[in-house]
Amino acid sequence: MNRLKKAYIIYDEVDARKNNIFIDQLIEAATQQQIELTLLLTNDFSVTELVRRCQDAVFVFYRARNCDYVTSLEQANIAVLNSSHVNALANNKYMTLQFARTLGIPTVPLFRDAQHYEFPLVLKTIDGHGGNEVLLCQNEEELYNGKKVFENRLTLIQPYIESNATDVRVWVLDDVILGAVKRTGSKDFRSNYTLGGTIEKYNLNNLQIDHVLAMQKAIKSDYIGMDFLLLEDGTWLLNEIEDPVGARAYYDLFENYLPVQLMDYFVSKFIR
């Protein structure tokens, strides 16, 4: 009998609890491919210890946000996805938007500190996710208070773009667009599904497909999400990319079984 190949999925502890069902499904999908997929938590290992633990891996699926771990895995010649470049870019909204502009992809504008702010505006941390750490400021006092809240964090300031709390989340696996959903907020200007928004399938037009694939090709991602504000005239603006990307809306609207899609891709890239 052939021994199972070893692979690892890495989370921080908080996100692992939130995604325990998805993790179990991935482990089962891996078993069907004769792969023993083991969950490791960044909380339990130093960078050096985690790299040592993964020495026998055919691949590592990295689902945390600390780039030190994924960079060290790469330096140890361990196959890992997404890459440190994608992880670092996705977890820095400022870098994401600047990079996208070099590709001609329309993005949400940025205010620079030296400029005169126009209210309302949006203040956010550069590495927040899930719609958290995002504040809508109507005046100087609210902006001042928001900066105090995030005083030990890197932030960016953007003009408030009216989108009726609507955006589009696109999931991309290698060079394949798995699907897209339109998310509409129900409580405030944020559209995140996990914050109570509503979702529906969204059909991308040819220009939107070009934007998504241009970004994917440039960053050489494996599995990511891209979020675009959807404006009233039907145009869109890139807001951020997500690594790791959540898939609750995908599960609710699409019939394709994501864990199997992911595992088929991992096997085709790293094993066959």
C-alpha positions as CSV (number, residue, x, y, z in Angstrom):
1,M,0.0,0.0,0.0
2,N,1.3,3.4,-0.9
3,R,2.0,5.8,1.9
4,L,0.0,9.0,2.0
5,K,1.9,12.1,0.9
6,K,2.2,14.9,3.5
7,A,0.8,18.4,3.1
8,Y,-0.1,21.1,5.5
9,I,-2.7,23.9,5.8
10,I,-1.6,26.8,8.0
11,Y,-3.9,29.2,9.9
12,D,-3.7,31.4,12.9
13,E,-5.9,30.0,15.8
14,V,-8.7,32.6,15.5
15,D,-9.2,32.1,11.8
16,A,-8.9,28.3,12.1
17,R,-11.9,28.3,14.5
18,K,-14.0,30.4,12.1
19,N,-13.1,28.1,9.2
20,N,-13.2,24.7,10.9
21,I,-15.7,23.2,8.5
22,F,-13.8,24.3,5.4
23,I,-10.6,22.8,6.9
24,D,-12.3,19.5,7.6
25,Q,-13.6,19.5,4.0
26,L,-10.2,20.2,2.6
27,I,-8.7,17.4,4.7
28,E,-11.3,15.0,3.4
29,A,-10.7,16.1,-0.2
30,A,-7.0,15.6,0.3
31,T,-7.5,12.1,1.6
32,Q,-9.3,11.2,-1.7
33,Q,-6.1,12.2,-3.5
34,Q,-3.9,10.0,-1.2
35,I,-2.7,13.1,0.7
36,E,-2.5,13.5,4.5
37,L,-3.4,17.2,5.0
38,T,-2.6,18.4,8.5
39,L,-3.6,21.6,10.1
40,L,-0.8,23.7,11.8
41,L,-1.4,26.9,13.8
42,T,1.1,29.8,13.7
43,N,0.3,30.3,17.4
44,D,2.0,27.0,18.2
45,F,5.3,27.5,16.3
46,S,8.0,29.9,15.8
47,V,9.0,30.6,12.2
48,T,11.9,28.2,12.4
49,E,9.9,25.5,14.1
50,L,7.1,25.7,11.5
51,V,9.6,25.4,8.6
52,R,11.2,22.4,10.2
53,R,7.7,20.8,10.7
54,C,6.9,21.3,7.0
55,Q,10.1,19.7,5.6
56,D,8.3,16.6,4.3
57,A,5.5,18.5,2.6
58,V,4.5,18.1,-1.0
59,F,2.8,21.5,-0.6
60,V,1.7,24.0,2.1
61,F,-1.6,25.9,1.8
62,Y,-0.8,29.1,3.7
63,R,-3.9,30.7,5.1
64,A,-2.4,33.2,7.7
65,R,-1.4,36.8,7.2
66,N,2.1,36.9,8.8
67,C,4.4,37.1,5.8
68,D,7.4,36.0,7.8
69,Y,6.2,32.4,7.9
70,V,5.5,32.1,4.1
71,T,8.7,33.8,3.2
72,S,10.7,31.4,5.3
73,L,8.9,28.4,3.8
74,E,9.9,29.6,0.4
75,Q,13.5,30.1,1.4
76,A,13.5,26.5,2.6
77,N,12.4,25.5,-0.9
78,I,9.0,24.2,0.4
79,A,6.2,24.5,-2.1
80,V,3.7,27.0,-0.7
81,L,0.7,28.9,-2.0
82,N,0.0,31.6,-2.1
83,S,3.5,33.1,-2.5
84,S,5.0,35.6,-0.1
85,H,4.6,38.2,-2.8
86,V,0.9,37.7,-3.0
87,N,0.5,37.4,0.7
88,A,2.4,40.7,1.3
89,L,0.5,42.5,-1.4
90,A,-2.9,41.3,-0.3
91,N,-2.3,42.4,3.2
92,N,-1.3,45.9,2.4
93,K,-4.2,47.8,0.8
94,Y,-2.0,50.7,-0.1
95,M,0.5,48.5,-2.0
96,T,-2.4,46.7,-3.7
97,L,-4.0,49.9,-5.1
98,Q,-0.6,51.3,-6.2
99,F,0.3,48.0,-8.0
100,A,-3.1,47.8,-9.7
101,R,-2.8,51.3,-11.1
102,T,0.4,50.3,-12.9
103,L,-1.7,47.7,-14.7
104,G,-4.4,50.2,-15.7
105,I,-6.9,48.7,-13.4
106,P,-9.3,51.4,-12.0
107,T,-9.0,51.7,-8.2
108,V,-10.6,53.5,-5.3
109,P,-8.6,56.8,-5.0
110,L,-6.2,57.6,-2.1
111,F,-5.8,60.9,-0.2
112,R,-2.3,61.8,0.7
113,D,-1.6,63.4,4.1
114,A,-0.4,66.6,2.5
115,Q,-3.7,67.1,0.6
116,H,-6.8,68.8,1.8
117,Y,-9.3,66.1,2.8
118,E,-12.9,66.3,1.5
119,F,-15.6,64.8,3.7
120,P,-17.1,62.3,4.0
121,L,-14.0,60.0,3.8
122,V,-13.0,56.5,4.7
123,L,-10.2,55.7,7.2
124,K,-8.9,52.2,7.3
125,T,-5.9,50.2,8.4
126,I,-3.8,48.9,5.5
127,D,-4.0,45.3,6.8
128,G,-7.5,45.0,8.1
129,H,-9.9,42.4,6.6
130,G,-13.5,41.2,6.6
131,G,-14.8,44.8,6.7
132,N,-13.2,45.4,10.1
133,E,-11.1,48.4,11.0
134,V,-12.9,50.6,8.4
135,L,-14.4,54.0,9.6
136,L,-16.6,56.4,7.7
137,C,-15.7,60.0,8.9
138,Q,-18.0,62.9,8.3
139,N,-15.9,65.7,9.7
140,E,-12.5,66.6,11.2
141,E,-13.5,65.5,14.7
142,E,-14.5,62.0,13.5
143,L,-11.2,61.7,11.5
144,Y,-9.2,62.8,14.5
145,N,-11.0,60.2,16.7
146,G,-10.5,57.5,14.1
147,K,-6.7,58.2,13.9
148,K,-6.6,57.9,17.7
149,V,-8.3,54.5,17.5
150,F,-5.7,53.3,15.0
151,E,-2.7,55.4,16.3
152,N,-0.4,52.4,16.4
153,R,-1.4,51.1,13.0
154,L,-0.6,52.0,9.4
155,T,-3.7,53.6,7.8
156,L,-4.9,55.0,4.6
157,I,-7.5,57.6,3.8
158,Q,-9.8,57.4,0.8
159,P,-12.7,59.5,-0.4
160,Y,-16.1,58.0,0.3
161,I,-17.4,56.5,-3.0
162,E,-21.1,56.1,-3.3
163,S,-21.8,52.6,-4.3
164,N,-25.1,51.9,-2.4
165,A,-23.0,49.7,-0.1
166,T,-22.5,47.3,-3.1
167,D,-19.4,45.5,-4.2
168,V,-18.3,42.5,-6.2
169,R,-16.2,39.7,-4.8
170,V,-14.4,37.6,-7.5
171,W,-12.7,34.2,-6.7
172,V,-9.8,33.2,-8.8
173,L,-8.0,29.9,-8.9
174,D,-4.8,30.1,-11.0
175,D,-6.1,31.6,-14.3
176,V,-9.7,30.5,-13.8
177,I,-12.4,32.7,-12.5
178,L,-14.4,30.5,-10.2
179,G,-17.3,32.9,-9.8
180,A,-18.4,36.4,-8.7
181,V,-21.0,37.7,-6.4
182,K,-22.6,41.0,-5.8
183,R,-22.7,41.9,-2.1
184,T,-25.0,44.6,-0.8
185,G,-24.7,45.9,2.8
186,S,-27.8,46.0,5.0
187,K,-26.4,47.9,8.0
188,D,-24.0,50.6,6.8
189,F,-21.7,51.5,3.9
190,R,-19.8,48.1,4.1
191,S,-21.0,45.3,1.9
192,N,-19.3,42.3,3.6
193,Y,-21.5,39.2,3.7
194,T,-20.2,38.3,7.2
195,L,-21.5,41.7,8.4
196,G,-25.1,40.9,7.4
197,G,-25.1,41.9,3.7
198,T,-27.0,40.1,1.0
199,I,-25.5,38.3,-2.0
200,E,-26.4,37.3,-5.5
201,K,-24.5,35.8,-8.4
202,Y,-22.9,38.4,-10.7
203,N,-21.9,38.0,-14.3
204,L,-18.7,39.8,-15.2
205,N,-18.5,41.7,-18.5
206,N,-15.5,41.3,-20.8
207,L,-13.7,44.4,-19.4
208,Q,-14.2,43.2,-15.8
209,I,-12.8,39.8,-16.8
210,D,-9.8,41.5,-18.4
211,H,-9.2,43.5,-15.1
212,V,-9.3,40.3,-13.0
213,L,-7.1,38.3,-15.2
214,A,-4.6,41.1,-15.6
215,M,-4.2,41.3,-11.9
216,Q,-3.9,37.6,-11.5
217,K,-1.3,37.3,-14.2
218,A,0.8,40.1,-12.8
219,I,0.9,38.8,-9.2
220,K,0.9,35.1,-10.2
221,S,-1.6,34.1,-7.6
222,D,-2.9,30.6,-6.8
223,Y,-6.2,31.2,-5.0
224,I,-7.3,34.7,-4.1
225,G,-10.3,37.0,-3.9
226,M,-10.6,40.4,-5.5
227,D,-13.1,43.0,-4.2
228,F,-14.4,45.8,-6.4
229,L,-16.8,48.6,-5.5
230,L,-19.7,48.5,-7.9
231,L,-20.8,52.0,-8.9
232,E,-24.2,53.1,-9.9
233,D,-23.2,53.5,-13.6
234,G,-22.1,49.9,-13.7
235,T,-18.3,50.6,-13.6
236,W,-16.2,49.3,-10.8
237,L,-13.1,50.2,-8.8
238,L,-10.7,47.7,-7.2
239,N,-10.9,48.1,-3.4
240,E,-8.6,45.2,-2.2
241,I,-7.5,41.7,-2.8
242,E,-7.9,39.0,-0.1
243,D,-5.4,36.3,0.9
244,P,-6.6,34.3,2.6
245,V,-10.0,34.8,1.0
246,G,-13.3,33.7,2.6
247,A,-15.7,31.6,0.6
248,R,-19.0,31.6,2.6
249,A,-20.8,33.4,-0.2
250,Y,-19.4,31.1,-2.8
251,Y,-20.6,28.1,-0.8
252,D,-24.1,29.6,-0.7
253,L,-24.5,30.4,-4.4
254,F,-22.4,28.0,-6.4
255,E,-22.8,24.2,-6.8
256,N,-19.1,23.4,-7.5
257,Y,-17.5,21.9,-4.4
258,L,-14.6,24.3,-3.6
259,P,-12.4,21.9,-1.5
260,V,-12.2,19.4,-4.4
261,Q,-11.5,22.2,-6.9
262,L,-8.7,23.4,-4.7
263,M,-7.2,20.0,-4.1
264,D,-7.3,19.1,-7.8
265,Y,-5.4,22.3,-8.5
266,F,-2.8,21.6,-5.8
267,V,-2.2,18.1,-7.0
268,S,-1.9,19.2,-10.6
269,K,0.6,21.9,-9.7
270,F,2.7,20.2,-7.1
271,I,2.5,16.5,-7.5
272,R,1.6,15.4,-11.1
